[in-house]
């Protein structure tokens, strides 16, 4: 049986309004600085080498060069998941608004 289609746009849009809360959970050693969540790395320790723009969703770990453009790619990088699996888990976490139309 084939898995349902993943609506990346719906998940990205639903996650956008929760991005700071997601960063607090996933990158707990970080802090908000202006419009960014700043931490040491994708492991979430204190520091300033990793930044997530809370308005756009773009993020970069400047120490490793890893980067992405939304909460789905951030979740994939933080938890070592594929984009599809990260999107599915994020959709389950965010609930019906993130599931979009299939």
Contact map, one row per residue, 1 for C-alpha under 8 A:
111000000000000000000000000000000000000000000000000000000000000000000000000000000000000000000000000000
111100000000000000000000000000000000000000000000000000000000000000000000000000000000000000000000000000
111110000000000000000000000000000000000000000000000000000000000000000000000000000000000000000000000000
011111000000000000000000000000000000000000000000000000000000000000000000000000000000000000000000000001
001111100000000000000000000000000000000000000000000000000000000000000000000000000000000000000000000001
000111110000000000000000000000000000000000000000000000000000000000000000000000000001001100000000001001
000011111110000000000000000000000000000000000000000000000000000000000000000000000000000000000000001111
000001111111000000000000000000000000000000000000000000000000000000000001000000000000001000000000000000
000000111111100000000000000000000000000000000000000000000000000000000000000000000000000000000000000000
000000111111110000000000000000000000000000000000000000000000000000000000000000000000000000000000111100
000000111111111000000000000000000000000000000000000000000000000000000001000000000000001001100000111100
000000011111111100000000000000000000000000000000000000000000000000000111000000000000000000000000010000
000000001111111110000000000000000000000000000000000000000000000000000000000000000000000000000000010000
000000000111111111000000000000000000000000000000000000000000000000000000000000000000000000000100110000
000000000011111111100000000000000000000000000000000000000000000000000010000000000000000001000100010000
000000000001111111100000000000000000000000000000000001111000000000000110000000000000000000000000000000
000000000000111111110000000000000000000000000000000000000000000000000000000000000000000000000000000000
000000000000011111111100000000000000000000000000000000000000000000000000000000000000000000000000000000
000000000000001111111110000000000000000000000000000001001000000000000010000000000000000000000000000000
000000000000000011111111000000000000100000000000000001000000000000000000000000000000000000000000000000
000000000000000001111111100000000000000000000000000000000000000000000000000000000000000000000000000000
000000000000000001111111110000000000000000000000000000000000000000000000000000000000000000000000000000
000000000000000000111111111101000000100000000000000000000000000000000000000000000000000000000000000000
000000000000000000011111111111100000000000000000000000000000000000000000000000000000000000000000000000
000000000000000000001111111100000000000000000000000000000000000000000000000000000000000000000000000000
000000000000000000000111111100000000000000010000000000000000000000000000000001000000000000000000000000
000000000000000000000011111111000000001001111000000000000000000000000000000000000000000000000000000000
000000000000000000000011111111000000000000011000000000000000000000000000000000000000000000000000000000
000000000000000000000001001111100000001100011110000000000000000000000000000000000000000000000000000000
000000000000000000000011001111110000111100011110000000000000000000000000000000000000000000000000000000
000000000000000000000001000011111000111000000000000000000000000000000000000000000000000000000000000000
000000000000000000000000000001111111110000000000000000000000000000000000000000000000000000000000000000
000000000000000000000000000000111111110000000000000000000000000000000000000000000000000000000000000000
000000000000000000000000000000011111000000000000000000000000000000000000000000000000000000000000000000
000000000000000000000000000000011111100000000000000011100000000000000000000000000000000000000000000000
000000000000000000000000000000011111110000000000001111100000000000000000000000000000000000000000000000
000000000000000000010010000001111011111000000000001111000000000000000000000000000000000000000000000000
000000000000000000000000000001111001111100000011111100000000000000000000000000000000000000000000000000
000000000000000000000000001011100000111111011111111000000000000000000000000000000000000000000000000000
000000000000000000000000000011000000011111111111110000000000000000000000000000000000000000000000000000
000000000000000000000000000000000000001111111011110000000000101000000000000000000000000000000000000000
000000000000000000000000001000000000001111111000010000000000100000000000000011000000000000000000000000
000000000000000000000000001000000000000111111000000000000000000000000000000001000000000000000000000000
000000000000000000000000011111000000001111111100000000000000000000000000000000000000000000000000000000
000000000000000000000000001111000000001111111110000000000000000000000000000000000000000000000000000000
000000000000000000000000000011000000001100011111000000000000000000000000000000000000000000000000000000
000000000000000000000000000011000000011110001111110000000000000000000000000000000000000000000000000000
000000000000000000000000000000000000011110000111111000000000000000000000000000000000000000000000000000
000000000000000000000000000000000000011110000011111000000000111000000000000000000000000000000000000000
000000000000000000000000000000000000011111000011111100000011111000000000000000000000000000000000000000
000000000000000000000000000000000001111000000001111110000011100000000000000000000000000000000000000000
000000000000000000000000000000000001110000000000011111001111000000000000000000000000000000000000000000
000000000000000000000000000000000011100000000000001111111110000000000000000000000000000000000000000000
000000000000000100110000000000000011100000000000000111111100000000000000000000000000000000000000000000
000000000000000100000000000000000011000000000000000011111000000000000000000000000000000000000000000000
000000000000000100000000000000000000000000000000000011111100000000001100000000000000000000000000000000
000000000000000100100000000000000000000000000000000111111110000000001110000000000000000000000000000000
000000000000000000000000000000000000000000000000000111011111000000111100000000000000000000000000000000
000000000000000000000000000000000000000000000000011110001111100000111100010000000000000000000000000000
000000000000000000000000000000000000000000000000011100000111110011110000000000000000000000000000000000
000000000000000000000000000000000000000011000000111000000011111111100000000000000000000000000000000000
000000000000000000000000000000000000000000000000110000000001111111000000000000000000000000000000000000
000000000000000000000000000000000000000010000000110000000000111110000000000000000000000000000000000000
000000000000000000000000000000000000000000000000000000000000111111000000000000000000000000000000000000
000000000000000000000000000000000000000000000000000000000001111111100000000000000000000000000000000000
000000000000000000000000000000000000000000000000000000000001110111110000000000000000000000000000000000
000000000000000000000000000000000000000000000000000000000111100011111000000000000000000000000000000000
000000000000000000000000000000000000000000000000000000000111000001111100110000000000000000000000000000
000000000000000000000000000000000000000000000000000000011110000000111110110000000000000000000000000000
000000000001000100000000000000000000000000000000000000011110000000011111110000000000000000000000000000
000000000001001100100000000000000000000000000000000000001000000000001111111000000000000000000000000000
000000010011000000000000000000000000000000000000000000000000000000000111111100000010011001000000000000
000000000000000000000000000000000000000000000000000000000000000000011111111110000010010000000000000000
000000000000000000000000000000000000000000000000000000000010000000011111111111000000000000000000000000
000000000000000000000000000000000000000000000000000000000000000000000011111111111000010001000000000000
000000000000000000000000000000000000000000000000000000000000000000000001111111111110110000000000000000
000000000000000000000000000000000000000001000000000000000000000000000000111111111000000000000000000000
000000000000000000000000010000000000000001100000000000000000000000000000011111111000000000000000000000
000000000000000000000000000000000000000000000000000000000000000000000000001111111000000000000000000000
000000000000000000000000000000000000000000000000000000000000000000000000001111111100000000000000000000
000000000000000000000000000000000000000000000000000000000000000000000000001111111110110000000000000000
000000000000000000000000000000000000000000000000000000000000000000000000000100011111110000000000000000
000000000000000000000000000000000000000000000000000000000000000000000001100100001111111000000000000000
000001000000000000000000000000000000000000000000000000000000000000000000000000000111111100000000000000
000000000000000000000000000000000000000000000000000000000000000000000000000100001111111110000000000000
000000000000000000000000000000000000000000000000000000000000000000000001101100001111111111000000000000
000001010010000000000000000000000000000000000000000000000000000000000001000000000011111111100000000000
000001000000000000000000000000000000000000000000000000000000000000000000000000000001111111110000000000
000000000000000000000000000000000000000000000000000000000000000000000000000000000000111111111000000000
000000000010001000000000000000000000000000000000000000000000000000000001001000000000011111111100010000
000000000010000000000000000000000000000000000000000000000000000000000000000000000000001111111111011000
000000000000000000000000000000000000000000000000000000000000000000000000000000000000000111111111011000
000000000000000000000000000000000000000000000000000000000000000000000000000000000000000011111110000000
000000000000011000000000000000000000000000000000000000000000000000000000000000000000000001111111110000
000000000000000000000000000000000000000000000000000000000000000000000000000000000000000000111111111000
000000000000000000000000000000000000000000000000000000000000000000000000000000000000000000110111111100
000000000110010000000000000000000000000000000000000000000000000000000000000000000000000000000111111100
000000000111111000000000000000000000000000000000000000000000000000000000000000000000000001110111111100
000001100110000000000000000000000000000000000000000000000000000000000000000000000000000000110011111111
000000100110000000000000000000000000000000000000000000000000000000000000000000000000000000000001111111
000000100000000000000000000000000000000000000000000000000000000000000000000000000000000000000000001111
000111100000000000000000000000000000000000000000000000000000000000000000000000000000000000000000001111
